[in-house]
Amino acid sequence: MKAMILAAGLGTRMRPLTDHTPKPMLQVAGKPLIEHHVRRLVCAGFTEIVINHAYLGEQIENYLQDGTQFGARIEYSREETPLESGGGIFRALPLLGNDPFIALNSDVWTDYPLQQLAALRDAINAKNRLAHLVLTDNPAQHPHGDFFLANGLVHAEGVGRKLTWTGIRVMSPALFDGCSDGVFSIVPLLKNAMLNGLVTGEYYSGQWLDVGTPERLQEANRIAEEKIV
């Protein structure tokens, strides 16, 4: 099962830290954030990894290279300008193949057990699902959440409390049927699939942090240092 790390954002909220460094290369616990993701994927059994990039992406390639040093095989999907969450994955589909794959945002810090996603490939194929999303409690900067979770299915509308999407998911390439190369968000595709009951989900109560600002980068470093100690 292949995995994709989404690393093509401009990192504007991280400025000035990202003036000369792409956000995935900012360091947490002495290593670039994206290296932590690569190592965790390999430890979870995912050694075929696709990374998309745009802004200063050559720095990512120069650092990770072909992934051999991490026990992985890394391929790159290069974007002249960021294609957003949907367009970036669509551009990378020829590298990802025809089976469901894992995709995760490069700008999160989490201890979610990625290895448990491997079993979802066959489940998605067997039940003709299109995606599986990992949801968590709403952080302070995103109090209203994204989606509802009920009876194992994710909904755009519902009752009760909305949860926040962690940026961790398993997706079928079929989710992108009918799409064309270009800039677009993944959210409308997911919402359309939700209307037909084709998106499953789970709630994760463990550690998760959106590393989107300098302050939250400091928080990720604090969490990582406490774990090391």
ZADO-1210 file (C-alpha; in nm, 4 decimals, padded with zeros to 6 digits):
<atoms>
<atom x="00.0000" y="00.0000" z="00.0000" code="MET" pos="1"/>
<atom x="00.1457" y="00.3347" z="-00.1040" code="LYS" pos="2"/>
<atom x="00.1436" y="00.6556" z="00.0973" code="ALA" pos="3"/>
<atom x="00.1457" y="01.0210" z="-00.0026" code="MET" pos="4"/>
<atom x="00.2711" y="01.3169" z="00.1979" code="ILE" pos="5"/>
<atom x="00.1169" y="01.6495" z="00.0935" code="LEU" pos="6"/>
<atom x="00.3985" y="01.9037" z="00.1045" code="ALA" pos="7"/>
<atom x="00.3174" y="02.1651" z="-00.1607" code="ALA" pos="8"/>
<atom x="00.1806" y="02.4481" z="00.0557" code="GLY" pos="9"/>
<atom x="00.3308" y="02.7953" z="00.0594" code="LEU" pos="10"/>
<atom x="00.3498" y="02.8150" z="00.4382" code="GLY" pos="11"/>
<atom x="00.2412" y="03.1794" z="00.4458" code="THR" pos="12"/>
<atom x="00.1274" y="03.1633" z="00.8101" code="ARG" pos="13"/>
<atom x="00.4768" y="03.0480" z="00.9057" code="MET" pos="14"/>
<atom x="00.6557" y="03.3551" z="00.7722" code="ARG" pos="15"/>
<atom x="00.9276" y="03.4662" z="00.8218" code="PRO" pos="16"/>
<atom x="01.0378" y="03.1076" z="00.8959" code="LEU" pos="17"/>
<atom x="00.9306" y="03.0007" z="00.5478" code="THR" pos="18"/>
<atom x="01.0838" y="03.2910" z="00.3574" code="ASP" pos="19"/>
<atom x="01.3718" y="03.0659" z="00.2536" code="HIS" pos="20"/>
<atom x="01.2611" y="02.7241" z="00.3806" code="THR" pos="21"/>
<atom x="00.9554" y="02.5182" z="00.2799" code="PRO" pos="22"/>
<atom x="00.7294" y="02.4440" z="00.5759" code="LYS" pos="23"/>
<atom x="00.7882" y="02.0654" z="00.5654" code="PRO" pos="24"/>
<atom x="01.1599" y="02.1316" z="00.6190" code="MET" pos="25"/>
<atom x="01.1104" y="02.3275" z="00.9421" code="LEU" pos="26"/>
<atom x="01.2589" y="02.1341" z="01.2292" code="GLN" pos="27"/>
<atom x="01.0938" y="01.9535" z="01.5174" code="VAL" pos="28"/>
<atom x="01.3236" y="01.7841" z="01.7681" code="ALA" pos="29"/>
<atom x="01.6247" y="01.8448" z="01.5483" code="GLY" pos="30"/>
<atom x="01.4824" y="01.6923" z="01.2293" code="LYS" pos="31"/>
<atom x="01.2698" y="01.8346" z="00.9459" code="PRO" pos="32"/>
<atom x="00.9012" y="01.7775" z="01.0028" code="LEU" pos="33"/>
<atom x="00.8725" y="01.5772" z="00.6826" code="ILE" pos="34"/>
<atom x="01.1491" y="01.3410" z="00.7929" code="GLU" pos="35"/>
<atom x="00.9432" y="01.2466" z="01.0972" code="HIS" pos="36"/>
<atom x="00.6538" y="01.1525" z="00.8660" code="HIS" pos="37"/>
<atom x="00.8762" y="00.9451" z="00.6399" code="VAL" pos="38"/>
<atom x="01.0241" y="00.7574" z="00.9342" code="ARG" pos="39"/>
<atom x="00.6828" y="00.6933" z="01.0909" code="ARG" pos="40"/>
<atom x="00.5445" y="00.5643" z="00.7617" code="LEU" pos="41"/>
<atom x="00.8371" y="00.3269" z="00.7189" code="VAL" pos="42"/>
<atom x="00.7992" y="00.2027" z="01.0767" code="CYS" pos="43"/>
<atom x="00.4311" y="00.1388" z="01.0032" code="ALA" pos="44"/>
<atom x="00.5211" y="-00.0701" z="00.6967" code="GLY" pos="45"/>
<atom x="00.4645" y="00.1882" z="00.4214" code="PHE" pos="46"/>
<atom x="00.7878" y="00.2080" z="00.2248" code="THR" pos="47"/>
<atom x="00.6574" y="00.3326" z="-00.1115" code="GLU" pos="48"/>
<atom x="00.6021" y="00.7047" z="-00.0622" code="ILE" pos="49"/>
<atom x="00.4973" y="00.9847" z="-00.2972" code="VAL" pos="50"/>
<atom x="00.5611" y="01.3474" z="-00.1993" code="ILE" pos="51"/>
<atom x="00.4209" y="01.6443" z="-00.3869" code="ASN" pos="52"/>
<atom x="00.5895" y="01.9812" z="-00.3605" code="HIS" pos="53"/>
<atom x="00.5940" y="02.3272" z="-00.5142" code="ALA" pos="54"/>
<atom x="00.7403" y="02.6156" z="-00.3125" code="TYR" pos="55"/>
<atom x="01.1159" y="02.5557" z="-00.2630" code="LEU" pos="56"/>
<atom x="01.0494" y="02.1884" z="-00.3247" code="GLY" pos="57"/>
<atom x="01.4032" y="02.1208" z="-00.4397" code="GLU" pos="58"/>
<atom x="01.5095" y="02.1496" z="-00.0765" code="GLN" pos="59"/>
<atom x="01.2815" y="01.8572" z="00.0100" code="ILE" pos="60"/>
<atom x="01.4190" y="01.6456" z="-00.2741" code="GLU" pos="61"/>
<atom x="01.7798" y="01.7324" z="-00.1935" code="ASN" pos="62"/>
<atom x="01.7289" y="01.6287" z="00.1679" code="TYR" pos="63"/>
<atom x="01.5204" y="01.3126" z="00.1332" code="LEU" pos="64"/>
<atom x="01.6582" y="01.2093" z="-00.2078" code="GLN" pos="65"/>
<atom x="01.5199" y="00.8696" z="-00.3157" code="ASP" pos="66"/>
<atom x="01.4447" y="00.7638" z="00.0416" code="GLY" pos="67"/>
<atom x="01.7042" y="00.4865" z="00.0577" code="THR" pos="68"/>
<atom x="01.8600" y="00.6231" z="00.3746" code="GLN" pos="69"/>
<atom x="01.5212" y="00.5866" z="00.5490" code="PHE" pos="70"/>
<atom x="01.4394" y="00.2424" z="00.4117" code="GLY" pos="71"/>
<atom x="01.1863" y="00.3870" z="00.1674" code="ALA" pos="72"/>
<atom x="01.1407" y="00.4451" z="-00.2025" code="ARG" pos="73"/>
<atom x="01.0362" y="00.8059" z="-00.2534" code="ILE" pos="74"/>
<atom x="00.8950" y="00.9526" z="-00.5752" code="GLU" pos="75"/>
<atom x="00.8091" y="01.3174" z="-00.6267" code="TYR" pos="76"/>
<atom x="00.5143" y="01.4910" z="-00.7889" code="SER" pos="77"/>
<atom x="00.6332" y="01.8383" z="-00.8810" code="ARG" pos="78"/>
<atom x="00.3938" y="02.1321" z="-00.9074" code="GLU" pos="79"/>
<atom x="00.4857" y="02.4647" z="-01.0616" code="GLU" pos="80"/>
<atom x="00.2357" y="02.6310" z="-00.8299" code="THR" pos="81"/>
<atom x="00.0421" y="02.4596" z="-00.5482" code="PRO" pos="82"/>
<atom x="-00.2565" y="02.2638" z="-00.6828" code="LEU" pos="83"/>
<atom x="-00.4308" y="02.2443" z="-00.3426" code="GLU" pos="84"/>
<atom x="-00.5421" y="01.9275" z="-00.1663" code="SER" pos="85"/>
<atom x="-00.7407" y="01.7825" z="-00.4552" code="GLY" pos="86"/>
<atom x="-00.5361" y="01.8934" z="-00.7530" code="GLY" pos="87"/>
<atom x="-00.2128" y="01.7850" z="-00.5891" code="GLY" pos="88"/>
<atom x="-00.3328" y="01.4305" z="-00.5283" code="ILE" pos="89"/>
<atom x="-00.4906" y="01.4079" z="-00.8735" code="PHE" pos="90"/>
<atom x="-00.1591" y="01.5076" z="-01.0352" code="ARG" pos="91"/>
<atom x="00.0163" y="01.2354" z="-00.8345" code="ALA" pos="92"/>
<atom x="-00.2292" y="00.9514" z="-00.9169" code="LEU" pos="93"/>
<atom x="-00.0047" y="00.7987" z="-01.1882" code="PRO" pos="94"/>
<atom x="00.2581" y="00.7465" z="-00.9161" code="LEU" pos="95"/>
<atom x="00.0067" y="00.6126" z="-00.6628" code="LEU" pos="96"/>
<atom x="-00.1456" y="00.3397" z="-00.8778" code="GLY" pos="97"/>
<atom x="-00.4935" y="00.1911" z="-00.8863" code="ASN" pos="98"/>
<atom x="-00.5336" y="00.0768" z="-00.5250" code="ASP" pos="99"/>
<atom x="-00.6402" y="00.2802" z="-00.2198" code="PRO" pos="100"/>
<atom x="-00.3535" y="00.4748" z="-00.0655" code="PHE" pos="101"/>
<atom x="-00.2748" y="00.6673" z="00.2510" code="ILE" pos="102"/>
<atom x="-00.2413" y="01.0459" z="00.2335" code="ALA" pos="103"/>
<atom x="-00.1403" y="01.2763" z="00.5144" code="LEU" pos="104"/>
<atom x="-00.0641" y="01.6432" z="00.5511" code="ASN" pos="105"/>
<atom x="00.2999" y="01.7297" z="00.6126" code="SER" pos="106"/>
<atom x="00.2152" y="02.0074" z="00.8599" code="ASP" pos="107"/>
<atom x="00.0767" y="01.7970" z="01.1447" code="VAL" pos="108"/>
<atom x="00.2350" y="01.6399" z="01.4515" code="TRP" pos="109"/>
<atom x="00.0651" y="01.3251" z="01.5771" code="THR" pos="110"/>
<atom x="00.1175" y="00.9866" z="01.7354" code="ASP" pos="111"/>
<atom x="-00.1696" y="00.8272" z="01.5438" code="TYR" pos="112"/>
<atom x="-00.0818" y="00.4582" z="01.4743" code="PRO" pos="113"/>
<atom x="-00.0522" y="00.4660" z="01.0958" code="LEU" pos="114"/>
<atom x="-00.0089" y="00.0887" z="01.0703" code="GLN" pos="115"/>
<atom x="-00.3763" y="00.0312" z="01.1434" code="GLN" pos="116"/>
<atom x="-00.4687" y="00.2007" z="00.8152" code="LEU" pos="117"/>
<atom x="-00.3196" y="-00.0848" z="00.6121" code="ALA" pos="118"/>
<atom x="-00.6259" y="-00.3036" z="00.6695" code="ALA" pos="119"/>
<atom x="-00.8520" y="-00.0436" z="00.5127" code="LEU" pos="120"/>
<atom x="-00.7314" y="-00.1033" z="00.1580" code="ARG" pos="121"/>
<atom x="-00.9227" y="-00.4285" z="00.1233" code="ASP" pos="122"/>
<atom x="-01.2219" y="-00.2943" z="00.3181" code="ALA" pos="123"/>
<atom x="-01.2544" y="00.0065" z="00.0879" code="ILE" pos="124"/>
<atom x="-01.2322" y="-00.2128" z="-00.2208" code="ASN" pos="125"/>
<atom x="-01.4764" y="-00.4715" z="-00.0860" code="ALA" pos="126"/>
<atom x="-01.7444" y="-00.2193" z="00.0089" code="LYS" pos="127"/>
<atom x="-01.6791" y="00.0244" z="-00.2775" code="ASN" pos="128"/>
<atom x="-01.6040" y="00.3053" z="-00.0331" code="ARG" pos="129"/>
<atom x="-01.4132" y="00.6093" z="-00.1566" code="LEU" pos="130"/>
<atom x="-01.2348" y="00.7355" z="00.1545" code="ALA" pos="131"/>
<atom x="-01.1703" y="00.6905" z="00.5252" code="HIS" pos="132"/>
<atom x="-01.0964" y="00.9958" z="00.7423" code="LEU" pos="133"/>
<atom x="-00.9371" y="01.0218" z="01.0856" code="VAL" pos="134"/>
<atom x="-01.1136" y="01.2856" z="01.2984" code="LEU" pos="135"/>
<atom x="-01.0231" y="01.4362" z="01.6335" code="THR" pos="136"/>
<atom x="-01.1358" y="01.6953" z="01.8882" code="ASP" pos="137"/>
<atom x="-01.1525" y="02.0550" z="01.7716" code="ASN" pos="138"/>
<atom x="-00.8415" y="02.2597" z="01.8531" code="PRO" pos="139"/>
<atom x="-00.8660" y="02.6173" z="01.9805" code="ALA" pos="140"/>
<atom x="-00.7938" y="02.7667" z="01.6388" code="GLN" pos="141"/>
<atom x="-01.0660" y="02.5562" z="01.4721" code="HIS" pos="142"/>
<atom x="-01.3506" y="02.5385" z="01.7256" code="PRO" pos="143"/>
<atom x="-01.6330" y="02.4587" z="01.4847" code="HIS" pos="144"/>
<atom x="-01.4790" y="02.1468" z="01.3300" code="GLY" pos="145"/>
<atom x="-01.5212" y="01.9994" z="00.9836" code="ASP" pos="146"/>
<atom x="-01.7406" y="01.6896" z="00.9736" code="PHE" pos="147"/>
<atom x="-01.9809" y="01.4771" z="01.1753" code="PHE" pos="148"/>
<atom x="-01.9138" y="01.1110" z="01.2581" code="LEU" pos="149"/>
<atom x="-02.2032" y="00.8721" z="01.3108" code="ALA" pos="150"/>
<atom x="-02.2095" y="00.4921" z="01.3000" code="ASN" pos="151"/>
<atom x="-01.8739" y="00.4762" z="01.1289" code="GLY" pos="152"/>
<atom x="-01.9700" y="00.7128" z="00.8467" code="LEU" pos="153"/>
<atom x="-01.8586" y="01.0729" z="00.7978" code="VAL" pos="154"/>
<atom x="-02.1171" y="01.3394" z="00.7125" code="HIS" pos="155"/>
<atom x="-02.0915" y="01.7032" z="00.6091" code="ALA" pos="156"/>
<atom x="-02.4185" y="01.7791" z="00.7895" code="GLU" pos="157"/>
<atom x="-02.5635" y="01.6247" z="01.1014" code="GLY" pos="158"/>
<atom x="-02.6520" y="01.6710" z="01.4633" code="VAL" pos="159"/>
<atom x="-02.4288" y="01.6926" z="01.7647" code="GLY" pos="160"/>
<atom x="-02.0686" y="01.8054" z="01.7682" code="ARG" pos="161"/>
<atom x="-01.8536" y="01.8447" z="01.4624" code="LYS" pos="162"/>
<atom x="-01.5028" y="01.7011" z="01.4738" code="LEU" pos="163"/>
<atom x="-01.1844" y="01.8199" z="01.3068" code="THR" pos="164"/>
<atom x="-01.0286" y="01.6271" z="01.0205" code="TRP" pos="165"/>
<atom x="-00.6676" y="01.5446" z="01.1071" code="THR" pos="166"/>
<atom x="-00.5464" y="01.5432" z="00.7468" code="GLY" pos="167"/>
<atom x="-00.4896" y="01.1666" z="00.7749" code="ILE" pos="168"/>
<atom x="-00.6929" y="00.9548" z="00.5342" code="ARG" pos="169"/>
<atom x="-00.7121" y="00.6524" z="00.3082" code="VAL" pos="170"/>
<atom x="-00.8484" y="00.7261" z="-00.0385" code="MET" pos="171"/>
<atom x="-00.9516" y="00.5333" z="-00.3451" code="SER" pos="172"/>
<atom x="-00.8359" y="00.6750" z="-00.6797" code="PRO" pos="173"/>
<atom x="-01.2008" y="00.6395" z="-00.7863" code="ALA" pos="174"/>
<atom x="-01.2796" y="00.9447" z="-00.5713" code="LEU" pos="175"/>
<atom x="-01.1205" y="01.1518" z="-00.8491" code="PHE" pos="176"/>
<atom x="-01.3185" y="01.0056" z="-01.1386" code="ASP" pos="177"/>
<atom x="-01.4150" y="01.2863" z="-01.3733" code="GLY" pos="178"/>
<atom x="-01.1570" y="01.5322" z="-01.2414" code="CYS" pos="179"/>
<atom x="-00.9126" y="01.7245" z="-01.4582" code="SER" pos="180"/>
<atom x="-00.5630" y="01.8497" z="-01.3910" code="ASP" pos="181"/>
<atom x="-00.5667" y="02.1864" z="-01.2153" code="GLY" pos="182"/>
<atom x="-00.6156" y="02.3651" z="-00.8847" code="VAL" pos="183"/>
<atom x="-00.8990" y="02.2295" z="-00.6698" code="PHE" pos="184"/>
<atom x="-00.9824" y="02.1292" z="-00.3143" code="SER" pos="185"/>
<atom x="-01.0515" y="01.7733" z="-00.2033" code="ILE" pos="186"/>
<atom x="-01.3396" y="01.8833" z="00.0210" code="VAL" pos="187"/>
<atom x="-01.6174" y="01.9054" z="-00.2426" code="PRO" pos="188"/>
<atom x="-01.5273" y="01.5566" z="-00.3660" code="LEU" pos="189"/>
<atom x="-01.5457" y="01.4200" z="-00.0137" code="LEU" pos="190"/>
<atom x="-01.8760" y="01.5925" z="00.0600" code="LYS" pos="191"/>
<atom x="-02.0307" y="01.4500" z="-00.2547" code="ASN" pos="192"/>
<atom x="-01.9110" y="01.1015" z="-00.1580" code="ALA" pos="193"/>
<atom x="-02.0517" y="01.1516" z="00.1939" code="MET" pos="194"/>
<atom x="-02.3976" y="01.2119" z="00.0495" code="LEU" pos="195"/>
<atom x="-02.3851" y="00.8578" z="-00.0870" code="ASN" pos="196"/>
<atom x="-02.2486" y="00.7008" z="00.2319" code="GLY" pos="197"/>
<atom x="-01.9097" y="00.6306" z="00.0752" code="LEU" pos="198"/>
<atom x="-01.6829" y="00.7897" z="00.3364" code="VAL" pos="199"/>
<atom x="-01.6049" y="00.6034" z="00.6579" code="THR" pos="200"/>
<atom x="-01.4264" y="00.7533" z="00.9550" code="GLY" pos="201"/>
<atom x="-01.2892" y="00.7098" z="01.3020" code="GLU" pos="202"/>
<atom x="-01.2343" y="00.9258" z="01.6072" code="TYR" pos="203"/>
<atom x="-00.8824" y="00.9582" z="01.7469" code="TYR" pos="204"/>
<atom x="-00.8354" y="01.1000" z="02.0951" code="SER" pos="205"/>
<atom x="-00.4569" y="01.0902" z="02.1012" code="GLY" pos="206"/>
<atom x="-00.1939" y="01.3475" z="02.0207" code="GLN" pos="207"/>
<atom x="-00.2539" y="01.5685" z="01.7173" code="TRP" pos="208"/>
<atom x="-00.1383" y="01.9208" z="01.6393" code="LEU" pos="209"/>
<atom x="-00.1795" y="02.1361" z="01.3297" code="ASP" pos="210"/>
<atom x="00.1695" y="02.2834" z="01.2909" code="VAL" pos="211"/>
<atom x="00.0514" y="02.5870" z="01.0986" code="GLY" pos="212"/>
<atom x="00.2089" y="02.8819" z="01.2817" code="THR" pos="213"/>
<atom x="00.5417" y="02.9588" z="01.4522" code="PRO" pos="214"/>
<atom x="00.3695" y="02.9267" z="01.7885" code="GLU" pos="215"/>
<atom x="00.2381" y="02.5782" z="01.7085" code="ARG" pos="216"/>
<atom x="00.5793" y="02.4795" z="01.5736" code="LEU" pos="217"/>
<atom x="00.7179" y="02.5678" z="01.9160" code="GLN" pos="218"/>
<atom x="00.4423" y="02.3579" z="02.0726" code="GLU" pos="219"/>
<atom x="00.5364" y="02.0596" z="01.8535" code="ALA" pos="220"/>
<atom x="00.8976" y="02.0958" z="01.9659" code="ASN" pos="221"/>
<atom x="00.7884" y="02.1074" z="02.3286" code="ARG" pos="222"/>
<atom x="00.5787" y="01.7912" z="02.2888" code="ILE" pos="223"/>
<atom x="00.8596" y="01.6123" z="02.1085" code="ALA" pos="224"/>
<atom x="01.1184" y="01.7097" z="02.3684" code="GLU" pos="225"/>
<atom x="00.8964" y="01.5873" z="02.6506" code="GLU" pos="226"/>
<atom x="00.8575" y="01.2537" z="02.4743" code="LYS" pos="227"/>
<atom x="01.2342" y="01.2231" z="02.4248" code="ILE" pos="228"/>
<atom x="01.2976" y="01.2981" z="02.7932" code="VAL" pos="229"/>
</atoms>
